[in-house]
Amino acid sequence: MTSFPTSDAARVVAVDLGGTTARAALVDRSGVLTARLKEPVRHGAAHEQVADLMARVAAGTDAVSAVVGLPGRVDHVQGRLHVARNLPSTDLGRLSAAYLAEATGLAVELAGDAELAAIGETYFGAGSTTGTTAYLTLSTGVGAAVVSDGRVLSGRVSGFQIGFLHLLGAGRPMIEDLGSGQRVREVARELGRDVDYRALTELASGTGTGPKTRHARELAAGALADIADAAAAAAILLCHVVSPDVLVVGGGVARAAGAHLLDELDRRIRDTAASHVSWDVEVRAALCGDDAGLAGAAAWHLAKPIAVAAAADRPGMKGNRR
């Protein structure tokens, strides 16, 4: 784990806005979180919610800056959100660094949520600041980011929106449709009851013989296979694009799947005849959990993409908090 000198002035306000949950905290340069807040996302009013969370976390502190992770494609230089599949379109234009800076008085920078999580895992969790760490998240959606020699690989717009890619084959769905919580919710709708990933594994291994039991078992087994296939496709694609030394796998679905999914990804990557990945890639479980994105804000000043660092003095993103 990498540590930095800490002081009150070194603390930043961190926000991680997901598709379903908004988290915020004050984070120091060692990745230690305090003043935590967590609440369901207010779809359609996410800009106001994020500003409110920022203000509440910053109250009574001398924090002057904030880093906000958003669930989609972020224009780092202009400080705005381009695409977010898990947020309504009304939130896109409003979630801007300029608006948040004006609303809170803090200097604000935006990042993709997967980018911040990748930084958090690289500096404080399962990744490494030397070499290349690829981060794959399986959660409400599927996302990815890459940190090479301590810095995020990205241009002016956050990349690696891997969940948007379609699996090979005519009419195949996107990776995100099969490899995320969306697939679990599909099974829940078909069964007419709440299920999570663990419930899927129990259903898939059931031994009942009645028609309803067999149907549930087939649905669950199919969903588990889809998630594994989509995760493997994303992992192997990341390997070919960035040649990582380490692949960190996180997100709620990945945590629920546990070692079984990691072992399956490792097996498929090592099957060089099928994957064509001819070097050693170490597959690791994420260690920071839901805190990865918030912790990543602590090292954003070191890990931000070169395009962002070059535009650090762009107008309209600075706060006026004293």
C-alpha positions as CSV (number, residue, x, y, z in Angstrom):
1,M,0.0,0.0,0.0
2,T,1.3,3.5,-0.9
3,S,1.1,6.2,1.8
4,F,1.4,10.0,1.5
5,P,2.1,12.7,4.1
6,T,-1.2,13.7,5.7
7,S,-2.6,16.8,7.1
8,D,-6.1,18.4,7.3
9,A,-5.3,20.4,4.2
10,A,-4.4,17.3,2.3
11,R,-7.9,15.9,2.8
12,V,-10.3,15.9,-0.1
13,V,-14.0,15.4,-0.4
14,A,-14.7,12.2,-2.3
15,V,-18.0,11.2,-3.9
16,D,-18.8,7.9,-5.6
17,L,-22.1,8.1,-7.5
18,G,-23.2,4.6,-8.7
19,G,-26.2,3.5,-10.5
20,T,-28.1,2.7,-7.3
21,T,-26.1,4.1,-4.4
22,A,-24.3,7.4,-3.7
23,R,-21.4,7.4,-1.2
24,A,-19.3,10.3,0.1
25,A,-16.5,10.8,2.6
26,L,-13.6,12.9,3.6
27,V,-10.4,11.1,2.6
28,D,-6.8,11.8,3.5
29,R,-3.7,11.0,1.4
30,S,-3.4,7.6,3.0
31,G,-6.8,6.6,1.8
32,V,-8.4,6.8,5.2
33,L,-12.1,7.7,5.1
34,T,-14.0,9.7,7.6
35,A,-17.3,11.6,7.7
36,R,-19.0,8.8,5.6
37,L,-22.4,9.3,4.0
38,K,-24.4,6.8,2.0
39,E,-27.9,7.0,0.5
40,P,-29.9,5.8,-2.5
41,V,-29.3,7.7,-5.8
42,R,-32.0,10.3,-6.4
43,H,-32.5,9.8,-10.1
44,G,-33.3,13.0,-11.9
45,A,-31.9,15.1,-9.1
46,A,-28.4,13.5,-8.8
47,H,-26.7,16.8,-9.4
48,E,-28.4,18.3,-6.3
49,Q,-27.8,15.2,-4.3
50,V,-24.0,15.1,-5.1
51,A,-23.7,18.8,-4.2
52,D,-25.5,18.2,-0.9
53,L,-23.3,15.3,0.0
54,M,-20.2,17.3,-0.8
55,A,-21.3,20.2,1.3
56,R,-22.2,18.0,4.3
57,V,-18.9,16.2,4.2
58,A,-16.9,19.4,3.8
59,A,-18.8,21.2,6.6
60,G,-16.5,22.1,9.5
61,T,-13.3,21.1,7.7
62,D,-10.7,22.9,5.7
63,A,-11.1,20.8,2.7
64,V,-11.0,22.9,-0.5
65,S,-11.2,20.3,-3.2
66,A,-13.4,17.4,-4.3
67,V,-13.1,14.4,-6.7
68,V,-16.4,13.0,-7.9
69,G,-16.7,9.6,-9.5
70,L,-19.6,9.2,-12.0
71,P,-21.0,6.0,-13.5
72,G,-20.3,6.6,-17.2
73,R,-18.1,8.3,-19.7
74,V,-16.6,11.5,-18.3
75,D,-15.1,14.4,-20.3
76,H,-12.2,15.1,-17.9
77,V,-11.2,18.4,-19.6
78,Q,-14.6,19.9,-19.8
79,G,-15.7,18.4,-16.5
80,R,-19.0,16.9,-17.6
81,L,-20.7,13.5,-18.1
82,H,-21.2,12.3,-21.6
83,V,-22.9,8.9,-21.2
84,A,-24.3,7.1,-18.2
85,R,-26.5,4.1,-19.0
86,N,-27.6,3.7,-15.3
87,L,-28.7,7.4,-14.9
88,P,-31.6,9.2,-16.6
89,S,-30.7,11.5,-19.4
90,T,-31.9,14.5,-17.3
91,D,-28.9,14.0,-15.0
92,L,-26.3,14.1,-17.7
93,G,-26.2,17.8,-18.4
94,R,-26.5,18.8,-14.8
95,L,-23.7,16.7,-13.4
96,S,-20.8,19.0,-14.3
97,A,-17.7,20.2,-12.4
98,A,-18.7,23.8,-13.0
99,Y,-22.1,23.3,-11.4
100,L,-20.7,21.4,-8.4
101,A,-18.0,24.0,-7.9
102,E,-20.4,26.9,-7.9
103,A,-22.8,25.0,-5.6
104,T,-20.2,24.1,-3.0
105,G,-17.3,26.5,-3.3
106,L,-15.0,23.5,-3.7
107,A,-12.5,22.9,-6.6
108,V,-14.1,20.0,-8.4
109,E,-12.7,17.3,-10.7
110,L,-14.8,14.5,-12.3
111,A,-13.7,11.0,-13.0
112,G,-15.2,7.8,-14.1
113,D,-16.3,5.7,-11.1
114,A,-14.2,2.7,-12.4
115,E,-11.2,5.0,-12.8
116,L,-11.4,6.0,-9.2
117,A,-11.9,2.4,-8.1
118,A,-8.9,1.3,-10.1
119,I,-6.8,4.0,-8.5
120,G,-8.0,3.0,-5.1
121,E,-7.2,-0.6,-5.6
122,T,-3.8,0.3,-7.2
123,Y,-2.6,2.5,-4.5
124,F,-4.4,1.1,-1.4
125,G,-5.6,-2.4,-2.3
126,A,-5.0,-5.4,-4.6
127,G,-3.2,-3.6,-7.4
128,S,0.3,-2.3,-7.9
129,T,1.7,1.1,-8.7
130,T,4.5,-0.5,-10.7
131,G,3.6,-2.2,-13.9
132,T,0.1,-2.2,-15.2
133,T,-3.1,-3.0,-13.2
134,A,-6.3,-3.6,-15.0
135,Y,-9.5,-3.2,-12.9
136,L,-12.8,-4.9,-13.9
137,T,-16.0,-4.2,-12.0
138,L,-19.1,-6.3,-12.1
139,S,-21.8,-4.4,-10.3
140,T,-25.0,-2.6,-11.4
141,G,-23.1,-2.4,-14.7
142,V,-19.8,-3.6,-16.0
143,G,-16.9,-1.2,-16.2
144,A,-13.1,-1.1,-16.4
145,A,-10.1,1.1,-16.0
146,V,-6.4,0.7,-16.2
147,V,-3.5,2.2,-14.2
148,S,0.0,1.9,-15.6
149,D,3.0,2.9,-13.5
150,G,0.7,4.7,-11.2
151,R,-1.3,6.7,-13.7
152,V,-4.7,6.2,-15.3
153,L,-4.7,5.3,-19.0
154,S,-7.1,7.7,-20.6
155,G,-7.4,10.6,-23.0
156,R,-9.6,13.6,-22.4
157,V,-12.7,11.3,-22.2
158,S,-12.7,8.3,-19.9
159,G,-12.3,5.1,-21.8
160,F,-12.7,1.3,-21.2
161,Q,-16.5,1.4,-21.3
162,I,-16.2,-2.3,-21.7
163,G,-19.8,-3.1,-20.7
164,F,-21.0,-1.4,-23.9
165,L,-19.3,-3.9,-26.1
166,H,-21.3,-6.7,-27.7
167,L,-20.3,-10.3,-27.3
168,L,-19.3,-11.9,-30.6
169,G,-22.1,-13.4,-32.6
170,A,-25.1,-12.2,-34.4
171,G,-27.6,-10.5,-32.2
172,R,-25.6,-11.1,-29.0
173,P,-26.2,-8.7,-26.1
174,M,-23.8,-6.3,-24.6
175,I,-21.3,-7.5,-21.9
176,E,-23.1,-5.4,-19.4
177,D,-26.5,-7.1,-20.1
178,L,-25.0,-10.5,-19.2
179,G,-22.2,-9.8,-16.7
180,S,-23.8,-7.4,-14.2
181,G,-26.6,-7.2,-11.7
182,Q,-29.0,-6.7,-14.6
183,R,-28.8,-10.4,-15.4
184,V,-29.6,-11.3,-11.8
185,R,-32.6,-9.0,-11.9
186,E,-33.9,-10.6,-15.1
187,V,-34.0,-14.0,-13.3
188,A,-35.8,-12.4,-10.3
189,R,-38.4,-11.0,-12.6
190,E,-38.9,-14.3,-14.3
191,L,-39.2,-16.1,-11.0
192,G,-41.4,-13.4,-9.5
193,R,-39.3,-13.1,-6.3
194,D,-36.1,-11.4,-5.1
195,V,-32.9,-13.2,-5.7
196,D,-29.2,-12.2,-5.5
197,Y,-26.1,-13.9,-6.8
198,R,-25.8,-16.3,-3.9
199,A,-29.5,-17.3,-4.3
200,L,-28.7,-18.1,-8.0
201,T,-25.9,-20.5,-6.9
202,E,-28.3,-22.2,-4.5
203,L,-31.0,-22.5,-7.1
204,A,-28.6,-23.8,-9.7
205,S,-27.4,-26.6,-7.4
206,G,-30.8,-27.6,-6.2
207,T,-31.9,-31.2,-6.4
208,G,-35.7,-30.9,-6.6
209,T,-37.5,-32.6,-9.5
210,G,-40.8,-30.6,-9.8
211,P,-41.3,-28.5,-12.9
212,K,-41.1,-25.2,-11.1
213,T,-37.9,-26.3,-9.4
214,R,-36.4,-27.5,-12.7
215,H,-37.3,-24.2,-14.3
216,A,-35.7,-22.2,-11.6
217,R,-32.6,-24.3,-11.7
218,E,-32.3,-23.9,-15.4
219,L,-32.8,-20.1,-15.2
220,A,-30.2,-19.8,-12.4
221,A,-27.6,-22.0,-14.1
222,G,-28.1,-20.1,-17.4
223,A,-27.6,-16.7,-15.6
224,L,-24.4,-17.9,-13.8
225,A,-23.0,-19.2,-17.1
226,D,-23.8,-15.8,-18.8
227,I,-22.1,-13.9,-16.0
228,A,-19.0,-16.0,-16.2
229,D,-18.9,-15.8,-20.1
230,A,-19.3,-12.0,-20.0
231,A,-16.8,-11.5,-17.3
232,A,-14.3,-13.7,-19.1
233,A,-14.8,-11.9,-22.4
234,A,-14.2,-8.6,-20.7
235,A,-11.1,-9.9,-18.8
236,I,-9.5,-11.4,-21.9
237,L,-10.2,-8.3,-23.9
238,L,-8.5,-6.1,-21.2
239,C,-5.5,-8.5,-21.3
240,H,-5.2,-8.0,-25.1
241,V,-5.7,-4.3,-25.0
242,V,-3.3,-3.3,-22.2
243,S,-1.2,-6.4,-21.3
244,P,-1.7,-6.1,-17.6
245,D,0.5,-7.7,-14.9
246,V,-2.4,-7.7,-12.5
247,L,-6.2,-8.0,-13.1
248,V,-8.2,-6.9,-10.1
249,V,-11.9,-7.9,-10.1
250,G,-14.3,-6.0,-8.0
251,G,-17.9,-4.9,-7.7
252,G,-20.9,-6.4,-5.9
253,V,-21.5,-9.2,-8.3
254,A,-17.9,-10.2,-8.2
255,R,-17.8,-10.1,-4.4
256,A,-20.9,-12.3,-4.2
257,A,-19.4,-14.8,-6.7
258,G,-16.2,-15.0,-4.7
259,A,-13.3,-17.3,-5.4
260,H,-15.3,-19.4,-7.9
261,L,-15.6,-16.6,-10.4
262,L,-11.9,-15.6,-9.9
263,D,-10.8,-19.2,-10.5
264,E,-12.9,-19.4,-13.6
265,L,-11.4,-16.2,-15.0
266,D,-7.9,-17.3,-14.2
267,R,-8.5,-20.7,-15.9
268,R,-9.9,-19.0,-19.0
269,I,-7.1,-16.5,-19.2
270,R,-4.5,-19.3,-18.8
271,D,-6.1,-21.4,-21.5
272,T,-3.8,-19.8,-24.1
273,A,-5.2,-21.9,-26.9
274,A,-8.5,-20.1,-26.5
275,S,-7.5,-16.8,-24.9
276,H,-4.2,-16.2,-26.8
277,V,-2.9,-14.5,-23.6
278,S,0.7,-15.8,-23.6
279,W,2.1,-14.1,-20.5
280,D,1.3,-14.4,-16.8
281,V,-1.6,-12.3,-15.6
282,E,-2.3,-12.4,-11.9
283,V,-6.0,-12.4,-11.2
284,R,-6.8,-10.9,-7.8
285,A,-10.0,-10.1,-5.8
286,A,-10.4,-6.4,-5.0
287,L,-9.6,-5.5,-1.4
288,C,-11.2,-2.1,-0.9
289,G,-14.8,-3.2,-1.4
290,D,-17.2,-0.3,-1.8
291,D,-14.6,2.1,-0.5
292,A,-12.4,1.7,-3.6
293,G,-13.7,4.7,-5.5
294,L,-13.7,7.0,-2.4
295,A,-10.1,5.9,-1.6
296,G,-9.1,6.5,-5.1
297,A,-9.9,10.2,-4.8
298,A,-6.9,10.4,-2.4
299,A,-4.4,9.6,-5.1
300,W,-6.2,11.3,-8.0
301,H,-3.6,14.1,-7.9
302,L,-0.9,11.5,-8.7
303,A,-2.9,9.2,-11.0
304,K,-5.1,11.5,-13.1
305,P,-4.7,11.0,-16.8
306,I,-2.0,13.2,-18.5
307,A,-4.8,15.0,-20.5
308,V,-6.3,16.1,-17.2
309,A,-3.1,17.1,-15.6
310,A,-2.3,19.3,-18.6
311,A,-5.7,21.0,-18.3
312,A,-5.6,21.5,-14.5
313,D,-6.1,25.2,-14.8
314,R,-9.1,25.1,-17.1
315,P,-11.7,27.8,-16.3
316,G,-14.9,27.2,-14.5
317,M,-13.8,24.2,-12.3
318,K,-12.2,26.0,-9.4
319,G,-14.1,26.6,-6.2
320,N,-14.0,29.7,-4.0
321,R,-14.1,28.1,-0.6
322,R,-11.8,29.7,1.9
